[in-house]
Amino acid sequence: MGELLLKNITIRYGGTPVIRDFNLEVNDGEMVALLGPSGTGKTTVLKAVAGLIRPHRGQIFIDGQPVNHLPPEKRSAVMVFQKSLLFPFLNVAQNIAFGLRMQGLPGRDARQKIQEIMELTELAGLQQRKVHELSGGQQQRVSLARALVLKPAILLLDEPLSNLDANLRQQMRELIQDIQAATRITTLFVTHDQAEALMISHRVGLLLDGRLRQVGEPRDLFYRPVDPAVARFFGGCNFIRGRIQDGHFHSEFATVPTSHPNGNGHLRTAAIRPEDVVITSESSHNLPGRVQKINFEGSTSRVWVQCQGNCFVVLTADADFAPGQKVGLQLPPEKIRIFPAEE
Amino acid sequence: MRTLNRNITAAALITSVVLPFAVLIMWSFSTRWFYPQLWPEQWGLRAWHYVFNTAGTQIIAGLVQSMLVALATAGISVVLGVPAGRALGLYDFKAKDTISVILMLPVIVPPLCVAMGLHLWFIRLELAETFIGVVLVHLTFCLPYSVFVMWGVFSNYNPDYENQARSLGANSRQIITQVMLPLTLPGIVVAGLFSFLLSWSQYLSTLIIGGGRVTTLPILLFALMGSGDRPVAAAVSLVFVAPAFVALLFSARYLGGKSIAGVR
């Protein structure tokens, strides 16, 4: 069992609020990513759940029980820090055994558990290694194993992949995913990498400026952002403005049927993702534009197109565009997302 | 360049450590050695015989006294130095600069002044001529060093180790004994060693506060030097140096930054 509920959490660092009115529910066995640019207080949330920081306001529940008053060592939420923080005076097995030893678990039971967890984290055979003899990835796995061996209700991971290079990150990500699937341990993990969050988690919460902007399945956040800030974070950077009239969103670029009933006459912002814009060298039946800049990114190219005073970013598989070239753009209405409220 | 460096190191070591020691050893084994001669005229074990037999009980008593004072001083200075260094190294507060100046004072002010000044107070507090009094006056010189050493250690200390341990279920006592002390052990050994050696070599303050009642080895040594018996003084000096040397050897692996690396 491991259910986490954060209710109206506000956390301040000397007067200035870092986290404001934060609400999040993590279900049993779920893996939720807390995503946001660096410095938005993601780690602060983890520390609050772990009990290392006391929230200024709000309540934290683990398995339905309020835990605000409990010290970290009494909470069944274990945090794994961004740095692996392995104790240099202990070897690998002793590091993993640390939490069990603190609980006073007898040696034989502990050995059994350590053995299991070392196999799960692909560390078998490294028991006697000194910490400084391990590679970065191994250190990260030991620090993960050190938390997992305690079988906490909630596992809190703070940027577990950020200190690894690209290849290792991929492996570690899969490992975390596999372990989470195998143990079904409720996991809240923090990252600034949107791809990581989208790939690894069941649900994602986007934290911007100390506020949780949107929580949902990865696809929801990516394709149905609630506001322009969320869309911008996920790279949906083509915004168009228009008015709602008779159930349609009218702008100079497109007219889109909309279900927002009471927005008549209101100014609204809509967005379309760069990969959804269709670009052709044919400009007659489309929105005419001129290529400003092109970045070749391998399987795709990113093209900046100036079009009626608006600059569109287009992601296309076709690399045959040159700066200055006249092109035509199509904005498929079904791909245009109209934001419910004005920014 | 390498060889030059090595030669300079060797030369410095020989002139500053080996030569004085060689002379001391020669003195202790000589029975007659007068001014113009380069070598003693007569060799003999008279001085060592004196040290181990005639004055044996006195010197052993002095050795024990010195050891007790130095151990007590080092112990107390570490016990106080660790929390003080932690506070100074980890937390920011207003009076930090002032405190560092105050800590330096006993080191800056001549020991004679400190000891003389404290003597008056110690007489009133009935601490003069007592073991505790001597330990206290030694602490005025040792404590700044151990606080400074631990200050340095804790400025390079990552408190997230403790947060991690806490999250893994360690309570406050376990965090101190299982995390903080092992992590800072090299620094603690250095601080203890400094204090031990400093206390071990105190003469003036011991003389003033101890008033001749607390006869540590340096007090005996000076008495023997005063009597003009060079070979005996040399032998006693060697006895005096030996424990400090052993202490240094045992803690050598903690000296230098290497063992503290990895804490951050």
Interface residues (C-beta under 8 A of the other chain):
Chain A: K47 A50 G51 L52 P71 P72 E73 A77 V78 M79 F81 K83 L85 F87 P88 F89 F98 G99 R101 M102 Q103 V131 H132 R146 A147 L150 L156
Chain B: N158 D160 Y161 N163 Q164 A165 R166 S167 L168 G169 A170 N171 Q174 Q178 V179 P182 L183 L185 G262 V263
